[in-house]
Amino acid sequence: MITVNVDLGDRAYPIHIGPGLIDNTACFAPHIVGSSIAIVTNTTVEPLYAERLRLALAPLGKKISTVVLPDGESYKHWETLNLIFDHLLLERADRKTTLIALGGGVVGDMTGFAAACYMRGVPFIQVPTTLLSQVDSSVGGKTGINHPHGKNMIGAFYQPQAVIADTSTLRSLPPRELAAGLAEVIKTGLIADADFFDWIEAHIDALYGCDEAALIHAVRASCEIKARVVATDEREGGLRAILNFGHTFGHAIEAGLGYGEWLHGEAVGCGMVMAADLSVREGLLDGPARERITRVIEAAHLPLQAPDLGEARYIDLMSVDKKAEAGAVKFILLDGLGRAKITGVADAQVRATLAASTRH
Amino acid sequence: MITVNVDLGDRAYPIHIGPGLIDNTACFAPHIVGSSIAIVTNTTVEPLYAERLRLALAPLGKKISTVVLPDGESYKHWETLNLIFDHLLLERADRKTTLIALGGGVVGDMTGFAAACYMRGVPFIQVPTTLLSQVDSSVGGKTGINHPHGKNMIGAFYQPQAVIADTSTLRSLPPRELAAGLAEVIKTGLIADADFFDWIEAHIDALYGCDEAALIHAVRASCEIKARVVATDEREGGLRAILNFGHTFGHAIEAGLGYGEWLHGEAVGCGMVMAADLSVREGLLDGPARERITRVIEAAHLPLQAPDLGEARYIDLMSVDKKAEAGAVKFILLDGLGRAKITGVADAQVRATLAASTRH
């Protein structure tokens, strides 16, 4: 078992990474203080792992209940969140009840937000079962739900007590979801660590082939890099925004197609190709680097071409992005491989990238 | 103008108290950083004060929009909160948009919670226009909404940039609402400052008669005491819970009758009589002190007798109180006038207080 510590002062927490951790009672024990536990999961993950998790928790002698949500980004809204609140109130959950998020990013985001809001804050533990959630949503404390007018528009910064990333669960992932997770792994290398990007480039086939050693390394390195960025800037005042590389375009794709049509990681994969293109147009990145990025994203079986939503719709969708301020959209671009830069960009350049990247 | 500082480190903020502050541009100016402002108010307060507030803000040169919510505790739920989110998204509010809560406690709690959650946190200013919200909900950062199974069950601790308490607005309050606010003033004296309770006892008629000098003193002293308690214990780990004196019974009354039937302050007024009775039964308070408390609450035109919900229903409602833990309800009792104590109480004593306090 490997442990990455996310250093956030009195909100610091460990990420444990390794095979079979879901069965490891000792891994959970130090992080559960109250007398009851509510496991939050979804209809897909529940039959795979809920019983194993309950067995691992049983020796702790706590009251354990489970709430099962519908599966999918399209359910990441208030009504589903309210199922968690209904459950907690019916179970008489108190201020020390620990919520355990068992599932992917959607379950993690909603459980974390429910934990942030229930009685103004109860403890929670993340047990991410997808690559995307192990490398991305498990670090940084971003929680929330979607609004019809924007993704993750309603939420909170709220840190878990611990993240327990069982890499064995990744074997149950459909290839499309594995690829979506690889998008965030690639992103992490691109924005902050050129050596890690080189390593990804050399191991992309092993990663897509679900090689466990390669996956453990990728999860660990991604979490370490992200933890470093988040520790510097917990509430996204500045640096942390670089983690949104590929997300401005990506969010527009997701919102434009309707959430759930493309997976988040697929939209980010394509969004990174677009952001790399924009970086070249701005003179920050050279053509061969963009080509390497495109080839790695392609090898991860992620989409390279954006859906044709129309230029006006893209511009409109991007202007409500959370990074926008007083109507001006800021982009995260690559200032060479392994280095990100946040900057405003002339509209004409954005339009050129949209024209070059869109499937017609 | 009097200023009380709430000392919460990097979340510290001032409470400005005085007549006519709603028209005072300079009072607002230092606390608004972004380029837009969203005023959140309700159908009752909007015609009274919204235009004056907009006139005061106009010289700041910001984009100003207003969202008007239905008035009343019965609307303090997700659907109304979502009206704020809809408005913010339609207005393209960004991460620096300042929300201004113009109204009483319900508007303040919902606006604060909306500010806590919109894009995971935007700045907000409270302009409380009721006595209850000036002395109570404006200090301490408690925000939230009700759930059908419990009051304020969904929320966040989130501090405003500033509170601007215009005491002239109290003249527009219906007497019943003024009385409800006096309940929290009385509570503050009872739990933390016997001298202040003596002062309240001597000035209760002036306060109920809306004497401005008396009201200013009461708001200032209440905010100072509450700010001291909250600064010691921002997230209600211990001491802060004493601010809930009268609230365990009070919340049960509100929930049992249906929110909105009794005003919050009315329920707290009656709840304090009940908690004083329980304090006597526990040997913590003497009979004459209980009598003084009852007389002051009566002089504030607050109810002294609890509605007859039935003993079982009271016990049931109190067991989901946020102060409950592992099913055991804790009570805040008076250990003499001006001093509170948090303690478990034998069921028989609680039943005796219910029997003695209920209207049959």
Boltz contact constraints between the chains, C-beta under 6 A:
constraints:
  - contact:
      token1: [A, 35]
      token2: [B, 326]
      max_distance: 6.0
  - contact:
      token1: [A, 78]
      token2: [B, 78]
      max_distance: 6.0
  - contact:
      token1: [A, 85]
      token2: [B, 147]
      max_distance: 6.0
  - contact:
      token1: [A, 89]
      token2: [B, 149]
      max_distance: 6.0
  - contact:
      token1: [A, 89]
      token2: [B, 150]
      max_distance: 6.0
  - contact:
      token1: [A, 94]
      token2: [B, 324]
      max_distance: 6.0
  - contact:
      token1: [A, 94]
      token2: [B, 325]
      max_distance: 6.0
  - contact:
      token1: [A, 117]
      token2: [B, 154]
      max_distance: 6.0
  - contact:
      token1: [A, 119]
      token2: [B, 322]
      max_distance: 6.0
  - contact:
      token1: [A, 120]
      token2: [B, 155]
      max_distance: 6.0
  - contact:
      token1: [A, 120]
      token2: [B, 156]
      max_distance: 6.0
  - contact:
      token1: [A, 120]
      token2: [B, 157]
      max_distance: 6.0
  - contact:
      token1: [A, 147]
      token2: [B, 85]
      max_distance: 6.0
  - contact:
      token1: [A, 149]
      token2: [B, 89]
      max_distance: 6.0
  - contact:
      token1: [A, 150]
      token2: [B, 89]
      max_distance: 6.0
  - contact:
      token1: [A, 154]
      token2: [B, 117]
      max_distance: 6.0
  - contact:
      token1: [A, 155]
      token2: [B, 120]
      max_distance: 6.0
  - contact:
      token1: [A, 156]
      token2: [B, 120]
      max_distance: 6.0
  - contact:
      token1: [A, 157]
      token2: [B, 120]
      max_distance: 6.0
  - contact:
      token1: [A, 322]
      token2: [B, 119]
      max_distance: 6.0
  - contact:
      token1: [A, 324]
      token2: [B, 94]
      max_distance: 6.0
  - contact:
      token1: [A, 325]
      token2: [B, 94]
      max_distance: 6.0
  - contact:
      token1: [A, 326]
      token2: [B, 35]
      max_distance: 6.0
